[in-house]
Amino acid sequence: MYRLETMSIQWGAQLSRKSMADWIRLVSDWVEPIYKLMLCELLAGHYLQCDELR
């Protein structure tokens, strides 16, 4: 968010990190039901494939 804050100043519309953090929190609340539904669908399937980076 620091970089976005700095870039927003260059764009002429300064956005504070506090405002951006508040937006992220708000959006995370909105999409949580979608995330939970997707997780349930994923775990209910017969096959699960994932990659792990170490």
Secondary structure, 3 states (H helix, E strand, C coil): CHHHHHHHHHHCCCCCHHHHHHHHHHHHHHHHHHHHHHHHHHHHCCCCCCCCCC
